[in-house]
Amino acid sequence: MVEKVTNPGGWRGWRAATETALYGADGFYRRPEGPAGHFRTSVHASPLFAGAVAGLLCRVDEALGRPESLDFVDMAAGRGELVTGVLAALPSDVAARTRAYAVEIAARPPGLADGIAWLPEPPPRVTGLLFANEWLDNVPVEVAEVDSAGVARRVLVREDGAERLGEPVSGADAAWLARWWPLPEEQGLRAEIGLPRDLAWASAVSRVTRGLAVAVDYAHTAGARPPFGTLTGFREGRETAPVPDGSCDITAHVALDACAEAGAQAQAGAGAETGAQAGAGAETGTGTGAGGTAGAGTGAGAGTRAGAGAEAGTGATTCTPPGARLLSQRAALRALGVSGERPPLALASTDPPAYVRALASAGEAAELTAAGGLGDFLWLLQPVGVPDPLGPEPRPA
């Protein structure tokens, strides 16, 4: 449960402060403009992204044996841009069998296609593809910092962004830190405690009866944790200090390897209790779609949230459980046919309009796969009852 605040402006943990700042009655994701103009995601960089996700859905469809009904679930759907783009990019025969769900806490946007179901949490049973683009980074977490005595303590924050150290980290949070992000006894080192994200992802994966669950985010894995954490804010296209007053987005990179293990446990049935806890924790944003990061409008000067520290993973990592795969967005999109290669110059002579279109498409693909940017995002793939739809491991990219 998120702790209740009896004195506005008082000290509380970052998890509660972020929950209120993003999803409260006057929260960032409930403002009339939503996150528009504050940042953009791969969805807005190019329609090639939605096309690639549509291609992945078609591969899942094949792996499932072309069922009569195929589910596509867009977590943190924002204004519905991704789900709309995916449906538009599907072959007509697949689109006719697809049931589309947009999972989002914000109100349904006007003009969204009637055939798209708008839900506060994913459907209980999914046969198809559950896709979470930049969802988990907005699931609120606690922040820990090592004090002068070498003890990891919970960081408390006020609405104006001022911080102080609170009680020592204990219980399940301490166990998570020990397992996934152990902090040396060096004053000032920080970590984000990713347990709520593990619970959220386990709950999402547990709803996939057959198909594929995919999480895409800026992330890190064991052995490459940032020593001072990654908590930050975004406002009007620029990175800014995280201030939990509802004026900016508050986000932190995701320990996707921890999420992968939680998802695997959910698949195996060992995570049933975890899934129940995540469902009970819907108040924290873990079961609601976390407020629209996948659907932020581009806006003038909007910036991508691929802040420093996004791990430049290439192929599968060595710290994922059997059946799961972590790979860079660059490798994933290339496996789905998005390469960024320039068209042959000869095309400029034989078909100039086609050359211009192909050149523009190559530029968009290059942005989606760029090192140091969107290409360094990590994709977590967890197949459920089907082979990995991306097939053999891609070569490092």
C-alpha positions in Angstrom: 0.0 0.0 0.0 1.1 3.5 -0.7 1.5 5.4 2.5 -1.1 8.1 3.1 0.0 11.7 3.6 -1.7 13.5 6.5 0.2 16.7 6.2 0.6 18.0 2.6 4.2 18.9 1.9 5.5 16.5 4.6 8.2 13.9 4.3 7.4 10.6 2.5 9.1 8.0 0.4 9.7 8.5 -3.3 7.2 5.8 -4.1 4.3 7.5 -2.4 5.4 11.0 -3.6 5.7 9.8 -7.2 2.3 8.1 -7.1 0.6 11.3 -6.1 2.6 13.5 -8.4 1.9 11.4 -11.5 -1.4 9.7 -10.9 -3.2 11.7 -8.1 -6.2 13.8 -8.8 -4.0 16.7 -10.0 -1.2 14.5 -11.2 1.0 14.9 -14.2 -0.7 12.3 -16.3 -4.1 13.7 -15.5 -3.4 17.2 -16.7 -5.4 18.2 -19.7 -2.4 18.2 -22.0 -1.1 15.0 -20.5 2.6 14.4 -21.2 2.4 16.1 -24.6 5.4 18.3 -25.3 7.4 16.9 -22.4 9.0 13.9 -24.1 8.4 11.5 -26.9 8.9 7.8 -27.3 9.7 5.4 -30.2 6.0 5.5 -31.0 6.3 9.1 -32.1 9.8 8.9 -33.7 8.4 7.0 -36.6 5.4 4.8 -37.8 8.1 2.2 -38.5 7.9 1.3 -34.7 4.2 0.5 -34.8 4.8 -1.4 -38.1 7.5 -3.5 -36.4 5.2 -4.2 -33.5 2.5 -5.2 -36.0 5.0 -7.5 -37.6 5.8 -9.0 -34.2 2.1 -9.6 -33.6 1.9 -11.4 -36.9 4.7 -13.7 -35.8 2.9 -14.4 -32.6 -0.2 -15.1 -34.6 1.7 -17.7 -36.6 3.2 -19.3 -33.5 -0.3 -19.6 -32.1 -1.6 -21.3 -35.2 -3.8 -18.3 -36.4 -6.5 -18.4 -33.7 -10.0 -17.2 -34.3 -9.3 -14.3 -31.9 -5.9 -12.6 -31.5 -5.3 -10.2 -28.6 -3.1 -7.1 -28.7 -2.7 -5.3 -25.4 -1.0 -1.9 -25.3 0.2 -1.1 -21.8 0.4 2.6 -20.9 -1.4 3.4 -24.0 -1.4 7.2 -23.6 -3.6 8.6 -26.3 -3.8 5.3 -28.2 -1.1 6.1 -30.8 0.6 2.7 -30.7 -2.5 0.5 -30.8 -3.9 2.7 -33.6 -0.7 2.4 -35.6 -0.4 -1.3 -35.0 -4.0 -2.0 -36.2 -3.4 0.2 -39.3 -0.2 -1.8 -40.2 -1.7 -5.3 -39.8 -2.7 -7.3 -42.9 -6.4 -7.2 -43.3 -6.9 -10.9 -42.4 -5.0 -10.5 -39.2 -6.7 -7.2 -38.3 -10.1 -8.8 -38.7 -9.3 -11.3 -36.0 -7.5 -8.9 -33.6 -9.0 -7.7 -30.4 -7.2 -4.5 -29.3 -7.0 -3.3 -25.8 -5.5 0.0 -24.6 -4.6 0.0 -20.9 -4.4 3.4 -19.4 -5.6 5.3 -16.3 -6.3 8.5 -18.2 -9.7 9.1 -19.9 -10.4 7.6 -23.3 -9.3 10.1 -25.9 -11.9 11.4 -28.3 -11.8 9.9 -31.8 -10.3 6.6 -30.8 -11.6 3.8 -32.9 -14.7 2.1 -31.4 -13.1 -1.3 -31.8 -10.3 -0.5 -29.3 -11.3 -1.4 -25.7 -10.1 1.2 -23.2 -9.3 -0.4 -19.8 -7.7 0.6 -16.5 -5.9 -2.8 -16.3 -5.1 -5.6 -18.8 -7.8 -8.2 -19.5 -7.6 -11.3 -17.3 -6.7 -13.7 -20.2 -4.6 -12.7 -23.2 -3.9 -14.9 -26.2 -1.6 -12.9 -28.3 0.8 -10.0 -27.6 1.0 -7.9 -24.5 3.3 -4.9 -25.3 4.6 -2.5 -22.7 6.5 0.4 -24.2 8.0 2.7 -21.5 5.5 1.5 -18.9 7.7 0.1 -16.1 9.9 3.2 -15.8 6.8 5.0 -14.5 5.8 2.4 -11.9 6.8 4.3 -8.7 9.6 2.9 -6.6 11.4 3.7 -3.4 14.9 5.2 -3.5 17.7 4.0 -1.1 20.9 5.9 -0.2 23.9 4.8 1.9 24.5 6.9 5.0 27.8 7.8 6.7 27.7 4.6 8.7 27.3 2.4 5.5 23.6 1.7 6.1 21.2 1.8 3.2 18.3 4.1 4.2 15.0 5.0 2.5 15.2 8.5 0.9 12.3 10.8 2.0 11.2 13.7 -0.1 8.9 16.8 0.2 6.7 18.1 -2.5 9.3 20.8 -3.3 11.9 18.1 -4.1 14.0 18.5 -0.9 15.3 15.2 0.4 16.5 13.6 3.7 17.3 10.1 4.8 14.7 8.1 6.7 14.7 4.7 8.3 17.0 1.8 7.2 15.7 -0.3 4.3 14.2 -3.4 5.6 11.9 -6.4 4.8 11.2 -7.2 1.2 12.8 -4.0 -0.1 16.1 -5.0 1.7 15.9 -8.5 0.2 15.4 -7.1 -3.3 18.4 -4.8 -2.9 20.6 -7.7 -1.7 19.5 -9.8 -4.6 19.5 -7.3 -7.5 21.3 -4.1 -6.5 23.6 -4.6 -3.5 25.0 -1.3 -2.3 28.6 -1.1 -1.1 29.0 0.6 2.3 30.0 3.9 0.7 28.2 7.1 1.6 26.1 8.6 -1.1 25.6 5.6 -3.3 21.9 5.2 -4.3 19.6 2.7 -5.9 16.0 2.5 -7.0 14.2 -0.5 -5.3 12.5 -2.2 -8.3 10.2 -4.6 -6.4 7.0 -2.8 -7.4 8.0 -3.1 -11.0 8.7 -6.8 -10.6 5.3 -7.3 -9.1 3.7 -5.3 -11.9 5.4 -7.2 -14.6 4.7 -10.6 -13.0 1.0 -9.6 -12.8 1.0 -8.6 -16.5 2.8 -11.8 -17.6 0.4 -14.0 -15.5 -2.5 -12.8 -17.7 -0.9 -14.1 -20.9 -2.3 -17.6 -21.3 -0.5 -18.1 -24.7 1.6 -15.7 -26.7 4.2 -13.2 -25.8 4.8 -10.5 -23.2 7.2 -7.7 -24.2 8.6 -4.8 -22.0 10.6 -2.0 -23.7 12.4 0.6 -21.6 15.6 2.3 -20.8 17.2 -0.2 -18.4 20.2 -1.8 -16.8 21.2 -5.2 -15.6 23.4 -6.8 -12.9 27.0 -5.7 -13.3 26.0 -2.4 -14.8 23.9 -0.7 -12.2 24.4 3.0 -12.1 26.1 3.9 -8.7 23.9 6.9 -7.9 20.6 5.7 -9.4 18.8 7.2 -12.3 15.8 9.0 -10.8 15.1 12.1 -12.9 12.3 14.3 -14.3 11.2 15.6 -17.7 9.4 18.8 -18.5 8.8 20.5 -21.8 11.3 18.4 -23.7 14.1 18.7 -21.3 15.5 16.6 -18.5 15.0 18.3 -15.1 15.3 17.6 -11.4 12.6 15.3 -10.2 10.1 17.4 -8.2 7.0 15.5 -7.0 4.5 18.3 -7.3 2.8 17.2 -10.5 4.7 19.6 -12.8 6.9 17.0 -14.4 7.3 13.4 -15.4 9.2 11.4 -12.8 11.0 8.3 -14.1 13.9 5.9 -13.4 15.6 3.2 -15.4 14.3 -0.3 -15.0 16.2 -3.4 -13.6 14.8 -5.5 -16.4 16.7 -8.6 -15.4 14.8 -8.6 -12.1 11.5 -8.2 -14.0 12.4 -11.1 -16.2 12.9 -13.4 -13.2 9.6 -12.2 -11.7 7.8 -12.9 -15.0 9.3 -16.3 -15.3 8.1 -17.1 -11.8 4.7 -15.9 -12.7 4.7 -18.2 -15.8 5.8 -21.2 -13.7 3.1 -20.6 -11.1 5.6 -19.8 -8.4 4.7 -16.2 -8.8 1.0 -16.6 -8.1 1.3 -14.8 -4.7 3.4 -12.1 -6.5 0.7 -11.6 -9.0 -1.9 -11.3 -6.3 0.2 -8.7 -4.5 0.6 -6.7 -7.7 -3.1 -6.8 -8.3 -3.7 -5.5 -4.8 -1.2 -2.8 -5.5 -3.1 -1.3 -8.4 -3.3 1.9 -6.4 0.4 2.3 -6.9 0.0 2.3 -10.7 1.2 -1.3 -11.1 -2.0 -2.6 -12.7 -3.2 0.5 -14.5 -0.9 1.2 -17.3 1.0 3.8 -15.4 -0.4 6.8 -17.0 0.4 7.2 -20.6 4.1 7.2 -21.3 3.6 5.2 -24.5 1.3 7.8 -25.8 2.9 11.1 -25.2 2.5 13.6 -28.0 5.6 14.9 -29.6 5.0 18.6 -29.2 7.5 21.2 -30.2 10.8 20.4 -28.8 9.8 17.2 -27.1 12.7 15.1 -26.2 13.1 11.3 -25.9 13.7 9.9 -22.5 16.8 7.9 -23.3 18.8 9.6 -20.6 22.4 8.8 -19.9 22.8 5.4 -18.4 20.5 3.5 -20.7 22.4 0.2 -21.2 23.7 -0.4 -24.7 22.7 -4.1 -24.6 23.1 -5.9 -27.9 22.1 -9.6 -27.7 20.6 -11.7 -25.0 22.2 -11.2 -21.6 23.5 -13.9 -19.3 21.3 -13.0 -16.4 17.9 -13.8 -17.8 15.9 -17.0 -16.8 15.3 -19.7 -19.3 12.8 -18.8 -22.0 13.2 -15.0 -21.5 15.4 -12.8 -23.6 16.9 -9.4 -23.2 18.2 -7.6 -26.2 18.7 -4.0 -27.4 16.0 -2.2 -29.4 18.5 -2.0 -32.2 18.8 -5.8 -32.4 15.0 -6.4 -31.9 14.0 -3.9 -34.7 16.6 -5.2 -37.0 15.2 -8.7 -36.5 11.8 -7.3 -37.4 13.2 -5.7 -40.6 13.9 -2.1 -39.4 17.6 -1.5 -40.4 18.2 2.1 -41.2 20.1 1.3 -44.3 20.2 4.0 -46.9 18.5 3.2 -50.3 20.7 2.7 -53.3 21.8 5.9 -55.0 20.7 4.5 -58.3 17.1 4.8 -57.2 17.5 8.6 -57.2 17.9 8.4 -60.9 15.3 5.8 -61.8 12.5 6.9 -59.3 13.3 10.1 -57.4 10.1 10.2 -55.4 10.6 6.7 -54.2 14.2 7.5 -53.3 13.1 10.5 -51.2 10.6 8.3 -49.4 13.1 5.6 -48.8 15.7 8.1 -47.5 13.2 9.6 -45.1 12.3 6.1 -43.9 16.0 5.2 -43.4 16.4 8.3 -41.3 13.5 7.4 -39.1 14.9 3.9 -38.7 18.3 5.2 -37.8 16.8 7.2 -35.0 14.9 4.2 -33.7 18.1 2.1 -33.7 20.7 4.8 -32.8 23.5 4.0 -30.4 23.3 6.4 -27.4 19.6 6.9 -28.0 16.5 4.8 -28.7 18.5 2.0 -30.0 20.0 1.3 -26.6 16.6 0.7 -25.0 16.2 -2.9 -23.8 13.5 -5.3 -24.9 12.4 -8.1 -22.5 10.7 -10.9 -24.4 8.9 -13.6 -22.4 7.1 -16.2 -24.6 4.2 -18.1 -22.9 3.4 -21.5 -24.5 5.0 -20.6 -27.8 8.5 -20.5 -29.3 10.3 -17.2 -29.3 8.7 -15.3 -32.2 12.0 -13.6 -33.0 13.6 -16.9 -33.6 17.4 -17.5 -33.2 19.4 -15.0 -31.2 20.4 -12.0 -33.3 24.0 -11.2 -33.8 25.3 -8.3 -31.7 24.4 -5.0 -33.4 
